[in-house]
């Protein structure tokens, strides 16, 4: 059992849209990610996904509306809901999601990454 210093973990990587695992909670991973620009439209058929903004701002586009998140705010995207995360400037987020979650959900492309611990 070790404490996680979030700012220190964020300093260990620079790539965007490549979540890093910093812990496990039951059957879920706690991940950190740096986001900048637009991701891809995708959905997770079997998993809910929690986004908590640590630094910056995150816009999550849904097909029927947009959700704007600022530092200290979070949203849970329910399974099956198509979404498009977008960050105008570099944004740091904490993600909580089941271990089975693939970052690009139902889409496989160059941004699809496997589990990466830091």
The first five atom37 places (N, CA, C, CB, O) and aatype in JSON, in Angstrom:
{
  "aatype": [20, 20, 20, 20, 20, 20, 20, 20, 20, 20, 20, 20, 20, 20, 20, 20, 20, 20, 20, 20, 20, 20, 20, 20, 20, 20, 20, 20, 20, 20, 20, 20, 20, 20, 20, 20, 20, 20, 20, 20, 20, 20, 20, 20, 20, 20, 20, 20, 20, 20, 20, 20, 20, 20, 20, 20, 20, 20, 20, 20, 20, 20, 20, 20, 20, 20, 20, 20, 20, 20, 20, 20, 20, 20, 20, 20, 20, 20, 20, 20, 20, 20, 20, 20, 20, 20, 20, 20, 20, 20, 20, 20, 20, 20, 20, 20, 20, 20, 20, 20, 20, 20, 20, 20, 20, 20, 20, 20, 20, 20, 20, 20, 20, 20, 20, 20, 20, 20],
  "atom_mask": [
    [1, 1, 1, 1, 1],
    [1, 1, 1, 1, 1],
    [1, 1, 1, 1, 1],
    [1, 1, 1, 1, 1],
    [1, 1, 1, 1, 1],
    [1, 1, 1, 1, 1],
    [1, 1, 1, 1, 1],
    [1, 1, 1, 1, 1],
    [1, 1, 1, 1, 1],
    [1, 1, 1, 1, 1],
    [1, 1, 1, 1, 1],
    [1, 1, 1, 1, 1],
    [1, 1, 1, 1, 1],
    [1, 1, 1, 1, 1],
    [1, 1, 1, 1, 1],
    [1, 1, 1, 1, 1],
    [1, 1, 1, 1, 1],
    [1, 1, 1, 1, 1],
    [1, 1, 1, 1, 1],
    [1, 1, 1, 1, 1],
    [1, 1, 1, 1, 1],
    [1, 1, 1, 1, 1],
    [1, 1, 1, 1, 1],
    [1, 1, 1, 1, 1],
    [1, 1, 1, 1, 1],
    [1, 1, 1, 1, 1],
    [1, 1, 1, 1, 1],
    [1, 1, 1, 1, 1],
    [1, 1, 1, 1, 1],
    [1, 1, 1, 1, 1],
    [1, 1, 1, 1, 1],
    [1, 1, 1, 1, 1],
    [1, 1, 1, 1, 1],
    [1, 1, 1, 1, 1],
    [1, 1, 1, 1, 1],
    [1, 1, 1, 1, 1],
    [1, 1, 1, 1, 1],
    [1, 1, 1, 1, 1],
    [1, 1, 1, 1, 1],
    [1, 1, 1, 1, 1],
    [1, 1, 1, 1, 1],
    [1, 1, 1, 1, 1],
    [1, 1, 1, 1, 1],
    [1, 1, 1, 1, 1],
    [1, 1, 1, 1, 1],
    [1, 1, 1, 1, 1],
    [1, 1, 1, 1, 1],
    [1, 1, 1, 1, 1],
    [1, 1, 1, 1, 1],
    [1, 1, 1, 1, 1],
    [1, 1, 1, 1, 1],
    [1, 1, 1, 1, 1],
    [1, 1, 1, 1, 1],
    [1, 1, 1, 1, 1],
    [1, 1, 1, 1, 1],
    [1, 1, 1, 1, 1],
    [1, 1, 1, 1, 1],
    [1, 1, 1, 1, 1],
    [1, 1, 1, 1, 1],
    [1, 1, 1, 1, 1],
    [1, 1, 1, 1, 1],
    [1, 1, 1, 1, 1],
    [1, 1, 1, 1, 1],
    [1, 1, 1, 1, 1],
    [1, 1, 1, 1, 1],
    [1, 1, 1, 1, 1],
    [1, 1, 1, 1, 1],
    [1, 1, 1, 1, 1],
    [1, 1, 1, 1, 1],
    [1, 1, 1, 1, 1],
    [1, 1, 1, 1, 1],
    [1, 1, 1, 1, 1],
    [1, 1, 1, 1, 1],
    [1, 1, 1, 1, 1],
    [1, 1, 1, 1, 1],
    [1, 1, 1, 1, 1],
    [1, 1, 1, 1, 1],
    [1, 1, 1, 1, 1],
    [1, 1, 1, 1, 1],
    [1, 1, 1, 1, 1],
    [1, 1, 1, 1, 1],
    [1, 1, 1, 1, 1],
    [1, 1, 1, 1, 1],
    [1, 1, 1, 1, 1],
    [1, 1, 1, 1, 1],
    [1, 1, 1, 1, 1],
    [1, 1, 1, 1, 1],
    [1, 1, 1, 1, 1],
    [1, 1, 1, 1, 1],
    [1, 1, 1, 1, 1],
    [1, 1, 1, 1, 1],
    [1, 1, 1, 1, 1],
    [1, 1, 1, 1, 1],
    [1, 1, 1, 1, 1],
    [1, 1, 1, 1, 1],
    [1, 1, 1, 1, 1],
    [1, 1, 1, 1, 1],
    [1, 1, 1, 1, 1],
    [1, 1, 1, 1, 1],
    [1, 1, 1, 1, 1],
    [1, 1, 1, 1, 1],
    [1, 1, 1, 1, 1],
    [1, 1, 1, 1, 1],
    [1, 1, 1, 1, 1],
    [1, 1, 1, 1, 1],
    [1, 1, 1, 1, 1],
    [1, 1, 1, 1, 1],
    [1, 1, 1, 1, 1],
    [1, 1, 1, 1, 1],
    [1, 1, 1, 1, 1],
    [1, 1, 1, 1, 1],
    [1, 1, 1, 1, 1],
    [1, 1, 1, 1, 1],
    [1, 1, 1, 1, 1],
    [1, 1, 1, 1, 1],
    [1, 1, 1, 1, 1],
    [1, 1, 1, 1, 1],
    [1, 1, 1, 1, 1]
  ],
  "atom_positions": [
    [[0.85, -1.16, 0.0], [0.0, 0.0, 0.0], [0.9, 1.24, 0.0], [-0.97, -0.01, 1.22], [1.63, 1.5, 0.96]],
    [[0.83, 1.97, -1.08], [1.65, 3.18, -1.27], [0.73, 4.33, -1.66], [2.76, 2.96, -2.35], [-0.26, 4.13, -2.36]],
    [[1.06, 5.52, -1.2], [0.28, 6.67, -1.64], [0.71, 7.02, -3.07], [0.47, 7.88, -0.68], [1.84, 6.76, -3.48]],
    [[-0.2, 7.62, -3.8], [0.06, 8.08, -5.16], [0.09, 9.6, -5.14], [-1.02, 7.54, -6.17], [-0.87, 10.25, -4.74]],
    [[1.2, 10.15, -5.57], [1.31, 11.6, -5.69], [0.97, 11.94, -7.14], [2.75, 12.13, -5.29], [1.78, 11.76, -8.04]],
    [[-0.24, 12.43, -7.34], [-0.78, 12.6, -8.68], [0.11, 13.51, -9.54], [-2.19, 13.16, -8.62], [0.4, 13.17, -10.68]],
    [[0.52, 14.64, -9.03], [1.36, 15.58, -9.81], [2.66, 14.91, -10.22], [1.65, 16.85, -8.99], [3.13, 15.12, -11.34]],
    [[3.24, 14.13, -9.34], [4.5, 13.44, -9.67], [4.27, 12.42, -10.78], [5.09, 12.74, -8.4], [5.09, 12.29, -11.69]],
    [[3.17, 11.69, -10.72], [2.87, 10.7, -11.76], [2.66, 11.39, -13.11], [1.62, 9.88, -11.39], [3.13, 10.89, -14.14]],
    [[1.96, 12.53, -13.12], [1.76, 13.25, -14.38], [3.09, 13.71, -14.97], [0.83, 14.46, -14.17], [3.21, 13.83, -16.19]],
    [[4.09, 13.97, -14.14], [5.38, 14.44, -14.64], [6.18, 13.33, -15.33], [6.2, 15.01, -13.5], [7.18, 13.61, -15.99]],
    [[5.75, 12.08, -15.19], [6.49, 10.95, -15.75], [6.18, 10.65, -17.21], [6.22, 9.72, -14.93], [6.86, 9.83, -17.84]],
    [[5.15, 11.3, -17.77], [4.82, 11.04, -19.17], [4.36, 12.32, -19.85], [3.74, 9.95, -19.29], [3.93, 13.27, -19.19]],
    [[4.44, 12.33, -21.18], [4.11, 13.53, -21.94], [3.09, 13.28, -23.05], [5.37, 14.1, -22.54], [2.47, 14.23, -23.53]],
    [[2.91, 12.05, -23.46], [2.01, 11.78, -24.58], [0.55, 12.01, -24.2], [2.2, 10.34, -25.07], [0.15, 11.84, -23.05]],
    [[-0.22, 12.41, -25.2], [-1.64, 12.67, -25.03], [-2.45, 11.44, -25.43], [-2.08, 13.89, -25.85], [-2.04, 10.66, -26.28]],
    [[-3.59, 11.28, -24.8], [-4.57, 10.23, -25.12], [-4.0, 8.82, -24.89], [-5.02, 10.36, -26.56], [-4.39, 7.88, -25.58]],
    [[-3.09, 8.67, -23.95], [-2.49, 7.37, -23.64], [-2.54, 7.16, -22.13], [-1.0, 7.3, -24.17], [-1.55, 7.4, -21.43]],
    [[-3.69, 6.71, -21.6], [-3.87, 6.58, -20.16], [-2.82, 5.67, -19.51], [-5.25, 6.05, -19.86], [-2.41, 4.65, -20.08]],
    [[-2.42, 6.06, -18.3], [-1.44, 5.3, -17.52], [-2.11, 4.84, -16.23], [-0.17, 6.16, -17.21], [-2.8, 5.61, -15.56]],
    [[-1.9, 3.59, -15.89], [-2.5, 3.02, -14.68], [-1.65, 3.39, -13.47], [-2.62, 1.48, -14.81], [-0.43, 3.23, -13.48]],
    [[-2.32, 3.89, -12.42], [-1.61, 4.23, -11.18], [-2.14, 3.44, -9.99], [-1.74, 5.72, -10.91], [-1.61, 3.56, -8.88]],
    [[-3.17, 2.64, -10.2], [-3.69, 1.83, -9.1], [-4.84, 0.95, -9.53], [-4.12, 2.72, -7.96], [-5.36, 1.07, -10.64]],
    [[-5.22, 0.06, -8.62], [-6.34, -0.85, -8.84], [-7.33, -0.7, -7.7], [-5.86, -2.32, -8.95], [-6.93, -0.53, -6.55]],
    [[-8.59, -0.75, -8.01], [-9.66, -0.68, -7.03], [-10.69, -1.73, -7.42], [-10.29, 0.76, -6.97], [-11.43, -1.56, -8.38]],
    [[-10.74, -2.81, -6.65], [-11.61, -3.93, -6.97], [-11.32, -4.4, -8.4], [-13.12, -3.53, -6.81], [-10.19, -4.79, -8.69]],
    [[-12.29, -4.38, -9.28], [-12.09, -4.82, -10.66], [-11.88, -3.65, -11.61], [-13.27, -5.66, -11.12], [-12.16, -3.76, -12.81]],
    [[-11.4, -2.53, -11.08], [-11.19, -1.33, -11.89], [-9.76, -0.84, -11.79], [-12.16, -0.22, -11.47], [-9.05, -1.15, -10.83]],
    [[-9.36, -0.06, -12.78], [-8.09, 0.63, -12.76], [-8.33, 2.1, -12.49], [-7.32, 0.42, -14.09], [-9.33, 2.67, -12.93]],
    [[-7.41, 2.72, -11.78], [-7.34, 4.17, -11.64], [-6.26, 4.59, -12.62], [-7.02, 4.63, -10.15], [-5.12, 4.14, -12.53]],
    [[-6.62, 5.47, -13.57], [-5.7, 5.87, -14.63], [-5.56, 7.39, -14.65], [-6.18, 5.36, -16.01], [-6.46, 8.12, -14.26]],
    [[-4.4, 7.83, -15.12], [-4.16, 9.24, -15.37], [-3.91, 9.4, -16.86], [-2.95, 9.78, -14.52], [-3.28, 8.55, -17.49]],
    [[-4.4, 10.5, -17.41], [-4.18, 10.77, -18.84], [-4.04, 12.26, -19.07], [-5.35, 10.2, -19.68], [-4.68, 13.09, -18.41]],
    [[-3.19, 12.59, -20.03], [-3.07, 13.95, -20.52], [-3.83, 14.0, -21.85], [-1.56, 14.39, -20.69], [-3.62, 13.16, -22.72]],
    [[-4.69, 14.98, -21.98], [-5.53, 15.1, -23.17], [-5.28, 16.45, -23.82], [-7.02, 14.93, -22.82], [-5.13, 17.46, -23.14]],
    [[-5.24, 16.46, -25.14], [-5.15, 17.71, -25.89], [-5.68, 17.46, -27.29], [-3.68, 18.25, -25.92], [-5.33, 16.46, -27.93]],
    [[-6.52, 18.37, -27.75], [-7.13, 18.2, -29.06], [-8.38, 17.35, -28.95], [-6.13, 17.57, -30.04], [-8.98, 17.2, -27.89]],
    [[-8.76, 16.79, -30.08], [-9.98, 15.99, -30.15], [-9.62, 14.52, -30.21], [-10.83, 16.39, -31.37], [-8.69, 14.14, -30.92]],
    [[-10.36, 13.68, -29.48], [-10.16, 12.23, -29.52], [-10.98, 11.67, -30.67], [-10.55, 11.57, -28.16], [-10.96, 12.24, -31.76]],
    [[-11.69, 10.6, -30.47], [-12.55, 10.0, -31.5], [-13.91, 9.69, -30.87], [-11.91, 8.7, -32.09], [-14.02, 9.47, -29.67]],
    [[-14.94, 9.69, -31.72], [-16.25, 9.25, -31.26], [-16.15, 7.76, -30.94], [-17.36, 9.52, -32.33], [-15.65, 6.99, -31.76]],
    [[-16.61, 7.36, -29.77], [-16.59, 5.95, -29.39], [-17.56, 5.71, -28.24], [-15.16, 5.51, -28.99], [-18.1, 6.65, -27.66]],
    [[-17.77, 4.45, -27.93], [-18.59, 4.07, -26.78], [-18.01, 2.8, -26.17], [-20.09, 3.86, -27.2], [-17.27, 2.06, -26.82]],
    [[-18.35, 2.56, -24.95], [-17.94, 1.35, -24.24], [-19.21, 0.55, -23.98], [-17.15, 1.68, -22.89], [-20.06, 0.96, -23.19]],
    [[-19.33, -0.58, -24.64], [-20.57, -1.37, -24.58], [-20.86, -1.92, -23.19], [-20.49, -2.51, -25.56], [-22.02, -2.01, -22.79]],
    [[-19.81, -2.29, -22.44], [-20.01, -2.98, -21.17], [-19.53, -2.2, -19.94], [-19.3, -4.28, -21.21], [-19.73, -2.66, -18.82]],
    [[-18.92, -1.04, -20.14], [-18.3, -0.34, -19.02], [-18.75, 1.11, -18.91], [-16.8, -0.39, -19.15], [-18.89, 1.82, -19.91]],
    [[-18.99, 1.55, -17.67], [-19.15, 2.97, -17.38], [-17.75, 3.56, -17.27], [-19.99, 3.21, -16.06], [-16.78, 2.83, -17.03]],
    [[-17.63, 4.87, -17.44], [-16.32, 5.51, -17.42], [-16.43, 6.83, -16.66], [-15.79, 5.75, -18.87], [-17.27, 7.67, -16.98]],
    [[-15.56, 7.02, -15.64], [-15.54, 8.24, -14.85], [-14.38, 9.11, -15.3], [-15.44, 7.93, -13.34], [-13.25, 8.64, -15.39]],
    [[-14.67, 10.38, -15.59], [-13.67, 11.39, -15.93], [-13.65, 12.42, -14.82], [-13.96, 12.06, -17.32], [-14.68, 13.04, -14.55]],
    [[-12.5, 12.64, -14.16], [-12.33, 13.68, -13.15], [-11.22, 14.6, -13.64], [-12.0, 13.07, -11.74], [-10.09, 14.16, -13.83]],
    [[-11.53, 15.88, -13.83], [-10.54, 16.83, -14.32], [-9.67, 17.28, -13.14], [-11.22, 18.06, -15.01], [-10.17, 17.85, -12.16]],
    [[-8.37, 17.02, -13.24], [-7.39, 17.42, -12.24], [-6.83, 18.8, -12.58], [-6.25, 16.38, -12.14], [-6.62, 19.63, -11.69]],
    [[-6.6, 19.05, -13.87], [-6.04, 20.32, -14.33], [-6.59, 20.62, -15.72], [-4.47, 20.28, -14.34], [-6.62, 19.74, -16.58]],
    [[-7.02, 21.85, -15.94], [-7.51, 22.24, -17.26], [-9.02, 22.12, -17.38], [-6.85, 21.41, -18.33], [-9.75, 22.16, -16.39]],
    [[-9.47, 21.98, -18.62], [-10.9, 21.86, -18.93], [-11.09, 20.78, -19.97], [-11.48, 23.22, -19.42], [-10.25, 20.58, -20.85]],
    [[-12.21, 20.09, -19.87], [-12.53, 19.01, -20.79], [-13.95, 19.18, -21.27], [-12.34, 17.62, -20.12], [-14.87, 19.38, -20.48]],
    [[-14.14, 19.1, -22.58], [-15.46, 19.1, -23.18], [-15.74, 17.67, -23.63], [-15.56, 20.13, -24.38], [-14.96, 17.08, -24.38]],
    [[-16.85, 17.12, -23.18], [-17.26, 15.8, -23.65], [-18.51, 15.99, -24.48], [-17.52, 14.8, -22.46], [-19.58, 16.35, -23.97]],
    [[-18.37, 15.75, -25.77], [-19.49, 15.88, -26.69], [-20.28, 14.58, -26.68], [-19.01, 16.24, -28.13], [-19.72, 13.49, -26.76]],
    [[-21.59, 14.72, -26.58], [-22.51, 13.61, -26.73], [-23.33, 13.89, -27.97], [-23.43, 13.44, -25.46], [-23.29, 15.01, -28.49]],
    [[-24.05, 12.93, -28.46], [-24.83, 13.14, -29.68], [-25.95, 14.15, -29.48], [-25.41, 11.83, -30.17], [-26.4, 14.78, -30.45]],
    [[-26.42, 14.32, -28.23], [-27.54, 15.23, -28.0], [-27.19, 16.48, -27.19], [-28.62, 14.5, -27.3], [-28.03, 17.36, -27.04]],
    [[-25.95, 16.56, -26.66], [-25.55, 17.72, -25.87], [-24.07, 17.63, -25.56], [-26.37, 17.83, -24.57], [-23.42, 16.63, -25.86]],
    [[-23.54, 18.69, -24.96], [-22.14, 18.72, -24.54], [-22.07, 18.87, -23.03], [-21.38, 19.87, -25.25], [-22.95, 19.47, -22.41]],
    [[-21.01, 18.31, -22.44], [-20.75, 18.46, -21.01], [-19.38, 19.11, -20.85], [-20.8, 17.07, -20.26], [-18.37, 18.57, -21.3]],
    [[-19.36, 20.28, -20.21], [-18.11, 21.02, -19.97], [-17.65, 20.73, -18.55], [-18.3, 22.56, -20.2], [-18.41, 20.93, -17.6]],
    [[-16.41, 20.27, -18.4], [-15.84, 19.98, -17.08], [-14.65, 20.89, -16.82], [-15.43, 18.5, -16.96], [-13.81, 21.1, -17.69]],
    [[-14.6, 21.43, -15.6], [-13.47, 22.24, -15.16], [-12.76, 21.5, -14.03], [-13.93, 23.66, -14.7], [-13.23, 20.45, -13.59]],
    [[-11.65, 22.04, -13.58], [-10.88, 21.41, -12.5], [-11.78, 21.09, -11.32], [-9.72, 22.31, -12.06], [-12.58, 21.92, -10.87]],
    [[-11.63, 19.85, -10.82], [-12.41, 19.42, -9.67], [-13.79, 18.89, -10.0], [-12.55, 20.54, -8.73], [-14.53, 18.51, -9.1]],
    [[-14.15, 18.86, -11.28], [-15.47, 18.35, -11.69], [-15.31, 16.99, -12.35], [-16.17, 19.34, -12.64], [-14.27, 16.69, -12.94]],
    [[-16.35, 16.18, -12.23], [-16.32, 14.86, -12.85], [-17.66, 14.54, -13.49], [-15.97, 13.79, -11.82], [-18.68, 15.16, -13.21]],
    [[-17.61, 13.56, -14.37], [-18.82, 13.03, -14.98], [-18.61, 11.53, -15.17], [-19.15, 13.74, -16.34], [-17.5, 11.06, -15.4]],
    [[-19.7, 10.8, -15.07], [-19.68, 9.37, -15.36], [-20.45, 9.17, -16.65], [-20.3, 8.53, -14.18], [-21.64, 9.49, -16.74]],
    [[-19.77, 8.62, -17.65], [-20.4, 8.32, -18.93], [-20.9, 6.88, -18.85], [-19.39, 8.53, -20.14], [-20.1, 5.95, -18.72]],
    [[-22.22, 6.68, -18.92], [-22.75, 5.33, -18.82], [-22.38, 4.46, -20.02], [-24.26, 5.38, -18.68], [-22.18, 4.95, -21.13]],
    [[-22.28, 3.18, -19.77], [-21.99, 2.23, -20.86], [-22.96, 2.44, -22.02], [-22.08, 0.76, -20.35], [-24.14, 2.73, -21.83]],
    [[-22.43, 2.28, -23.22], [-23.24, 2.39, -24.42], [-23.45, 3.8, -24.94], [-24.54, 1.79, -24.15], [-24.0, 3.97, -26.03]],
    [[-23.03, 4.82, -24.19], [-23.24, 6.21, -24.62], [-22.04, 6.66, -25.46], [-23.43, 7.16, -23.39], [-20.9, 6.68, -24.99]],
    [[-22.32, 7.03, -26.7], [-21.26, 7.5, -27.59], [-20.8, 8.88, -27.14], [-21.75, 7.53, -29.07], [-21.62, 9.75, -26.84]],
    [[-19.48, 9.08, -27.1], [-18.94, 10.35, -26.62], [-17.64, 10.68, -27.34], [-18.71, 10.31, -25.11], [-16.96, 9.82, -27.89]],
    [[-17.32, 11.98, -27.31], [-16.12, 12.51, -27.96], [-15.45, 13.49, -27.0], [-16.46, 13.2, -29.33], [-15.87, 14.65, -26.91]],
    [[-14.41, 13.05, -26.27], [-13.68, 13.97, -25.41], [-12.82, 14.93, -26.23], [-12.8, 13.19, -24.42], [-12.21, 14.54, -27.22]],
    [[-12.79, 16.19, -25.8], [-12.04, 17.24, -26.48], [-11.43, 18.18, -25.45], [-12.94, 18.02, -27.47], [-12.09, 18.58, -24.49]],
    [[-10.16, 18.53, -25.65], [-9.48, 19.47, -24.75], [-8.72, 20.49, -25.6], [-8.51, 18.73, -23.77], [-7.81, 20.12, -26.34]],
    [[-9.1, 21.76, -25.49], [-8.43, 22.8, -26.26], [-6.98, 22.97, -25.86], [-9.15, 24.12, -26.09], [-6.11, 23.11, -26.73]],
    [[-6.7, 22.95, -24.58], [-5.34, 23.02, -24.03], [-5.08, 21.72, -23.29], [-5.16, 24.27, -23.08], [-6.01, 20.98, -22.98]],
    [[-3.82, 21.45, -23.0], [-3.52, 20.21, -22.28], [-4.31, 20.14, -20.98], [-2.01, 20.11, -22.0], [-4.3, 21.08, -20.17]],
    [[-4.99, 19.03, -20.8], [-5.83, 18.79, -19.63], [-5.4, 17.48, -18.99], [-7.33, 18.76, -20.02], [-5.12, 16.5, -19.69]],
    [[-5.36, 17.46, -17.67], [-5.0, 16.26, -16.92], [-6.27, 15.68, -16.3], [-3.93, 16.56, -15.82], [-7.02, 16.39, -15.63]],
    [[-6.51, 14.39, -16.53], [-7.7, 13.75, -15.99], [-7.34, 12.47, -15.25], [-8.7, 13.45, -17.1], [-6.35, 11.81, -15.56]],
    [[-8.17, 12.15, -14.28], [-8.13, 10.87, -13.61], [-9.32, 10.08, -14.12], [-8.15, 11.02, -12.04], [-10.44, 10.59, -14.16]],
    [[-9.09, 8.85, -14.52], [-10.14, 7.97, -15.03], [-10.31, 6.8, -14.07], [-9.81, 7.47, -16.47], [-9.32, 6.27, -13.55]],
    [[-11.53, 6.4, -13.84], [-11.82, 5.2, -13.08], [-12.69, 4.35, -13.98], [-12.51, 5.5, -11.69], [-13.79, 4.76, -14.35]],
    [[-12.2, 3.17, -14.32], [-12.93, 2.34, -15.26], [-12.58, 0.87, -15.04], [-12.64, 2.76, -16.7], [-11.49, 0.55, -14.58]],
    [[-13.51, -0.04, -15.39], [-13.23, -1.46, -15.25], [-11.96, -1.86, -16.02], [-14.43, -2.29, -15.74], [-11.61, -1.24, -17.02]],
    [[-11.29, -2.89, -15.53], [-10.04, -3.35, -16.14], [-10.24, -3.77, -17.6], [-9.47, -4.51, -15.35], [-9.28, -3.74, -18.37]],
    [[-11.43, -4.14, -17.98], [-11.71, -4.57, -19.35], [-11.82, -3.42, -20.34], [-12.98, -5.38, -19.38], [-11.9, -3.66, -21.55]],
    [[-11.83, -2.18, -19.87], [-12.06, -1.02, -20.73], [-10.89, -0.76, -21.67], [-12.32, 0.22, -19.89], [-9.74, -0.68, -21.24]],
    [[-11.19, -0.64, -22.94], [-10.22, -0.23, -23.96], [-10.43, 1.25, -24.18], [-10.38, -1.06, -25.3], [-11.57, 1.69, -24.32]],
    [[-9.36, 2.04, -24.22], [-9.51, 3.5, -24.28], [-10.33, 3.99, -25.47], [-8.15, 4.13, -24.34], [-10.99, 5.02, -25.36]],
    [[-10.31, 3.28, -26.58], [-11.06, 3.7, -27.76], [-12.4, 2.96, -27.89], [-10.23, 3.48, -29.01], [-13.08, 3.07, -28.91]],
    [[-12.77, 2.22, -26.86], [-14.07, 1.55, -26.84], [-14.29, 0.63, -28.02], [-15.16, 2.57, -26.82], [-13.52, -0.3, -28.25]],
    [[-15.36, 0.9, -28.76], [-15.75, 0.05, -29.88], [-14.96, 0.33, -31.16], [-17.22, 0.22, -30.16], [-15.21, -0.3, -32.19]],
    [[-14.02, 1.26, -31.11], [-13.22, 1.64, -32.29], [-11.77, 1.2, -32.07], [-13.3, 3.18, -32.56], [-11.19, 1.45, -31.01]],
    [[-11.19, 0.55, -33.05], [-9.78, 0.19, -33.02], [-9.06, 1.06, -34.04], [-9.56, -1.33, -33.33], [-9.34, 1.0, -35.23]],
    [[-8.12, 1.89, -33.56], [-7.34, 2.71, -34.47], [-5.97, 2.99, -33.86], [-8.07, 4.03, -34.8], [-5.6, 2.35, -32.88]],
    [[-5.23, 3.92, -34.42], [-3.86, 4.19, -33.98], [-3.8, 4.72, -32.54], [-3.22, 5.19, -34.9], [-2.73, 4.69, -31.94]],
    [[-4.9, 5.18, -32.0], [-4.91, 5.69, -30.62], [-5.25, 4.61, -29.61], [-5.9, 6.81, -30.5], [-5.21, 4.87, -28.41]],
    [[-5.57, 3.42, -30.06], [-5.87, 2.32, -29.14], [-4.58, 1.9, -28.45], [-6.51, 1.13, -29.89], [-3.59, 1.59, -29.1]],
    [[-4.61, 1.88, -27.11], [-3.44, 1.48, -26.34], [-3.81, 0.4, -25.34], [-2.82, 2.69, -25.62], [-4.95, 0.32, -24.89]],
    [[-2.84, -0.41, -25.01], [-3.04, -1.44, -23.98], [-2.75, -0.87, -22.6], [-2.15, -2.67, -24.24], [-2.49, 0.32, -22.45]],
    [[-2.81, -1.74, -21.62], [-2.57, -1.33, -20.24], [-1.12, -0.91, -20.05], [-2.94, -2.47, -19.27], [-0.2, -1.65, -20.4]],
    [[-0.93, 0.27, -19.48], [0.41, 0.81, -19.23], [0.47, 1.34, -17.81], [0.77, 1.93, -20.24], [-0.25, 2.28, -17.47]],
    [[1.31, 0.74, -16.99], [1.51, 1.18, -15.6], [2.6, 2.23, -15.53], [1.86, 0.0, -14.7], [3.56, 2.18, -16.31]],
    [[2.47, 3.18, -14.62], [3.57, 4.09, -14.29], [3.74, 4.12, -12.79], [3.31, 5.52, -14.85], [4.61, 4.82, -12.28]]
  ]
}
